[in-house]
């Protein structure tokens, strides 16, 4: 698990600053850590998604739109995690195969030298 603080989110070792962002017409004062611009980018992304979904679901409430955005973002996160996990698994298998081939090569070289 990554223990490094994420950019912009409040961490215990940095003095937080307050960043005001506007998401879907509402202002939010958020505490930011080392990178307030990160919070602004995140807020712009969420605002854009909410506006995109509200354009397709014009009669939906802000709460319903926020839930749909949360579902979309969670789906993206879970898909990325699954891909990352599969990639790590593939990398481990490749490392094991490489180790096996190197061991066989070493053994073959020893037999040739003898």
LOTOR-842765 format. One record per residue (C-alpha): x, y, z; residue number from 1. Coordinates in steps of 0.02 Angstrom, whole numbers, plus 32768, in hexadecimal, padded with zeros to 4 digits. Example, Ala and Ser with C-alpha at 12.3 -4.5 7.8 and 13.67 -1.06 7.14 Angstrom:
BEGIN
@x = 8267, y = 7F1F, z = 8186, num = 1
@x = 82AC, y = 7FCB, z = 8165, num = 2
END
This chain:
BEGIN
@x = 8000, y = 8000, z = 8000, num = 1
@x = 803F, y = 80AD, z = 7FD3, num = 2
@x = 8066, y = 8111, z = 8070, num = 3
@x = 809D, y = 81B1, z = 8019, num = 4
@x = 8022, y = 8241, z = 8029, num = 5
@x = 7FC4, y = 8265, z = 7F8A, num = 6
@x = 7FE5, y = 830F, z = 7F3D, num = 7
@x = 7F6E, y = 8395, z = 7F77, num = 8
@x = 7F15, y = 8330, z = 7FFC, num = 9
@x = 7F31, y = 8365, z = 80AE, num = 10
@x = 7FBE, y = 8308, z = 8102, num = 11
@x = 7FFC, y = 830F, z = 81B4, num = 12
@x = 80A8, y = 8353, z = 8186, num = 13
@x = 8072, y = 83E9, z = 8120, num = 14
@x = 8016, y = 8484, z = 8153, num = 15
@x = 7F6E, y = 8479, z = 80FB, num = 16
@x = 7F2A, y = 850A, z = 8097, num = 17
@x = 7E75, y = 8525, z = 806A, num = 18
@x = 7E46, y = 851C, z = 7FB3, num = 19
@x = 7D99, y = 8550, z = 7F79, num = 20
@x = 7D56, y = 84EF, z = 7EE4, num = 21
@x = 7CB1, y = 84F3, z = 7E88, num = 22
@x = 7C60, y = 844E, z = 7E5C, num = 23
@x = 7BBA, y = 844D, z = 7E00, num = 24
@x = 7B91, y = 84FE, z = 7E3A, num = 25
@x = 7BBD, y = 84E7, z = 7EF1, num = 26
@x = 7C59, y = 852B, z = 7F47, num = 27
@x = 7CBE, y = 84BA, z = 7FB8, num = 28
@x = 7D4D, y = 84EF, z = 802A, num = 29
@x = 7DC7, y = 845E, z = 8030, num = 30
@x = 7E66, y = 8449, z = 8093, num = 31
@x = 7EF8, y = 8426, z = 8020, num = 32
@x = 7FA5, y = 83E9, z = 8049, num = 33
@x = 8040, y = 8406, z = 7FE1, num = 34
@x = 7FEA, y = 8420, z = 7F38, num = 35
@x = 7F4B, y = 8488, z = 7F37, num = 36
@x = 7F48, y = 8481, z = 7E78, num = 37
@x = 7F2D, y = 83C6, z = 7E85, num = 38
@x = 7E8B, y = 83E5, z = 7EE6, num = 39
@x = 7E56, y = 8461, z = 7E60, num = 40
@x = 7E76, y = 83E2, z = 7DD5, num = 41
@x = 7E16, y = 835B, z = 7E33, num = 42
@x = 7D85, y = 83D3, z = 7E4E, num = 43
@x = 7D83, y = 8406, z = 7D96, num = 44
@x = 7D7F, y = 834F, z = 7D65, num = 45
@x = 7CED, y = 8329, z = 7DD9, num = 46
@x = 7C92, y = 83C7, z = 7DA0, num = 47
@x = 7CA9, y = 8395, z = 7CEA, num = 48
@x = 7C66, y = 82E6, z = 7D0A, num = 49
@x = 7BCF, y = 832B, z = 7D66, num = 50
@x = 7BA9, y = 83A4, z = 7CD9, num = 51
@x = 7BBF, y = 831B, z = 7C57, num = 52
@x = 7B47, y = 82A7, z = 7CB2, num = 53
@x = 7ACA, y = 8333, z = 7CD5, num = 54
@x = 7AC4, y = 8353, z = 7C1A, num = 55
@x = 7A8C, y = 82A1, z = 7BFE, num = 56
@x = 7A18, y = 8296, z = 7C95, num = 57
@x = 79CC, y = 8343, z = 7C93, num = 58
@x = 7947, y = 8326, z = 7D16, num = 59
@x = 79BA, y = 82CF, z = 7D93, num = 60
@x = 79DE, y = 8321, z = 7E3A, num = 61
@x = 7A8E, y = 8358, z = 7E69, num = 62
@x = 7A95, y = 82C9, z = 7EE6, num = 63
@x = 7A67, y = 8248, z = 7E62, num = 64
@x = 7AE9, y = 8292, z = 7DEB, num = 65
@x = 7B6D, y = 828C, z = 7E75, num = 66
@x = 7B44, y = 81D5, z = 7E95, num = 67
@x = 7B53, y = 81AE, z = 7DDB, num = 68
@x = 7BFC, y = 8207, z = 7DD7, num = 69
@x = 7C34, y = 81A7, z = 7E71, num = 70
@x = 7C03, y = 8104, z = 7E1C, num = 71
@x = 7C5F, y = 8133, z = 7D7D, num = 72
@x = 7CFD, y = 8166, z = 7DDA, num = 73
@x = 7CF8, y = 80C9, z = 7E46, num = 74
@x = 7CE3, y = 805D, z = 7DAB, num = 75
@x = 7D7B, y = 80B1, z = 7D5C, num = 76
@x = 7DE1, y = 809B, z = 7DFC, num = 77
@x = 7DB4, y = 7FE4, z = 7E0F, num = 78
@x = 7DDB, y = 7FC2, z = 7D57, num = 79
@x = 7E85, y = 8017, z = 7D69, num = 80
@x = 7EAB, y = 7FB2, z = 7E05, num = 81
@x = 7E7C, y = 7F10, z = 7DAE, num = 82
@x = 7EEB, y = 7F3B, z = 7D19, num = 83
@x = 7F79, y = 7F69, z = 7D8E, num = 84
@x = 7F66, y = 7EC8, z = 7DEF, num = 85
@x = 7F66, y = 7E62, z = 7D4E, num = 86
@x = 8001, y = 7EBE, z = 7D13, num = 87
@x = 805B, y = 7E9D, z = 7DB6, num = 88
@x = 802A, y = 7DE5, z = 7DAC, num = 89
@x = 806C, y = 7DDC, z = 7CF8, num = 90
@x = 810D, y = 7E30, z = 7D2E, num = 91
@x = 8125, y = 7DB5, z = 7DBE, num = 92
@x = 8109, y = 7D22, z = 7D47, num = 93
@x = 8186, y = 7D6B, z = 7CCB, num = 94
@x = 8206, y = 7D82, z = 7D57, num = 95
@x = 81EE, y = 7CCE, z = 7D8F, num = 96
@x = 8203, y = 7C8F, z = 7CDC, num = 97
@x = 82A0, y = 7CF9, z = 7CC8, num = 98
@x = 82E8, y = 7CB4, z = 7D6A, num = 99
@x = 82C3, y = 7C03, z = 7D31, num = 100
@x = 8315, y = 7C20, z = 7C87, num = 101
@x = 83AE, y = 7C6E, z = 7CD9, num = 102
@x = 83BE, y = 7BDA, z = 7D4E, num = 103
@x = 83B2, y = 7B60, z = 7CBD, num = 104
@x = 8431, y = 7BC7, z = 7C5A, num = 105
@x = 84A8, y = 7BC7, z = 7CEF, num = 106
@x = 8496, y = 7B0B, z = 7D02, num = 107
@x = 84B4, y = 7AF0, z = 7C48, num = 108
@x = 854E, y = 7B5E, z = 7C4B, num = 109
@x = 8593, y = 7AFD, z = 7CE0, num = 110
@x = 8578, y = 7A58, z = 7C84, num = 111
@x = 85D0, y = 7A9B, z = 7BE8, num = 112
@x = 8666, y = 7AD9, z = 7C4D, num = 113
@x = 867C, y = 7A32, z = 7CA8, num = 114
END
